[in-house]
């Protein structure tokens, strides 16, 4: 009798922690300061679980993509890292210190529907990069599990089921209330990098002890390529396939709010962590590509080979024994799993910042648990489609990563151009062109990544438009304030009668004609304390916002003015606010809009905030106030 029903308890559990806008601010730039902040090097480790974990599969993918040219192609990737991606994201850190990255920059630089549609498009690539981070990391962790000599032989061929278990475990931990722990990241990164140092130093020692292998590698290059220029040309061609080595930069700016200090110190710390991580990763990328290419037979990198998706683990077992190799496997599995956690946390941070604020997602998307179920389900699907194969997911991952870095470079270029920093604009424009080439080349070579991204884009856009339409009759106002003049107008003691007026010239003739119309249609006299109400729409693409009402006397008439993304919703919200503040039921008076197609009026309302205002205002009021006796009155003549 006394307890909630099972469905209600499930709903309450799913929606626990629903993030709602507080204090009237629904802006993505409004920041909730994290409870705990840390030194930049500690936060770098949180970035590192994504960035450094790519060492688990990057050397193997590079070997498959470039063959003997892997070290040369990796050198070019490192050059792009240090002289392209790093300067770009150092600039992003300065312009987006709240951790929203290039998406927020592009939204600011391109206001209105163009900016929001671009953000929706890029969110598809964000979803691709982060979802495939989860699935690829889980698949590579599975490869380390199944290739370990201590794992029972009957698990051979269980790549997909084991990967699904890992993805499910990740989702389960988030459903239970997972919160990223910097201390865990610090330990994982420190242990993982230390073990990699041991493996690489051991590998270098074997290279020095067996110079004939280096000679064989050089002979292979000389026989396959006519000159160093040919090697560089081919390396440039295959370099987009190695783009997984750039995966940590977007995460690097996303974790900026965790850096201790004020905004200036945060930006400084973020730039330190980006630079340090890039330098560390560059050294590991160069060393790992050289050692694995020289020491591992080419056939072992192929599907079914012992080094497929686990080149450094192969060396750990080969040269340091199975016990050390197993310790390396455990460390790799842990950091790859945590990389998936970092990606899922990134998605849970991004979605509530954008789609609900655009009115383009149901309100439950602000809650973490329903979104965990959605993202886990999508990860299951991607895992099954790709057969939990690391190499086959590389193209999709690279597409998402390159698209994000390209968007960051374009955003920084536009920002520099608008602020007339010509040299910076030219530099970042060149970086954008290089990244554009890499993105297009990767898409042409491996279009599956683009297909996945476009499917995400299509799903996001369709869901967004349906949600925007179904939520269009919400009040869509986070807070209402009236200035002193407006307060005096509405607190005169008589009934509140508002004449809706679409402002044009705002001259004396306009208001005299409107007052005459009020008499002819509604028999209202100026002596009845009439107030004109004017709403202008600065940006109809916004879904909700604060409403600031100002009072003004003009040509002997009293006017209330306000700006809002939509006319009908703001009028309804103001009427309800005036009712609550004065205790009286306010009236609003309209004349019928010009005749036209009702579908066209609906589209004008959804896109431009206008449309057939009187019936829309009444519908918003009807949904907001079910009690007809307390509902403000709408008159149409």
Secondary structure, 3 states (H helix, E strand, C coil): CCCCCHHHHHHHHHCCCCCCCCCCCCCCCCCCCCCCCECHHHHHHHHHHHHHHHHHCHHHHHHHHHHHHHHHHHHHHHHHHHHHHHHHHHHHHHHCCCCCHHHHHHHHHCCCHHHHHHHHHHHHHHHHHHHHHHHHHHHHHHHHHHCCCCCCHHHCCCHHHHHHHHHHHHHHHHHCCCCCCHHHHHHHHHHHHHHHHHHHHHHHHHHHHCHHHHHHHHHHHHHHCCCHHHHHHHHHHHHHHHHHHHCCHHHHHHCHHHECCCHHHHHHHHHHHHHHHHHHHHHHHHHHHHHHHHHCCHHHHCCCCCCCCCHHHHHHHHHHHHHHHHHHHHHHHHHHHHHHHHHHHHHHHHHHHHCCCCCCCCHHHHCHHHHHHHHHHHHHHHHHHCCCCHHHHHHHHHHHHHHHHHHHHHHHHHHHHHCCCHHHHHHHHHHHHHHHHHHHHHHHHCCHHHHHHHHHHHHHHHHHHHHHHHCCCCCCEEEEEECHHHHHHHCCCCCCEEEECCCCCCCHHHHHHHHHHHHHHHCCCHHHCEEEEEEECCCCCCCCEEEEEEEEEECCEEEEEEECCCHHHHHHHHHHHHHHHHCCCCEEEECCCCCCCHHHHHHHHHHHCCCCHHHHHHHHHHHHCCCHHHCCEEEEC
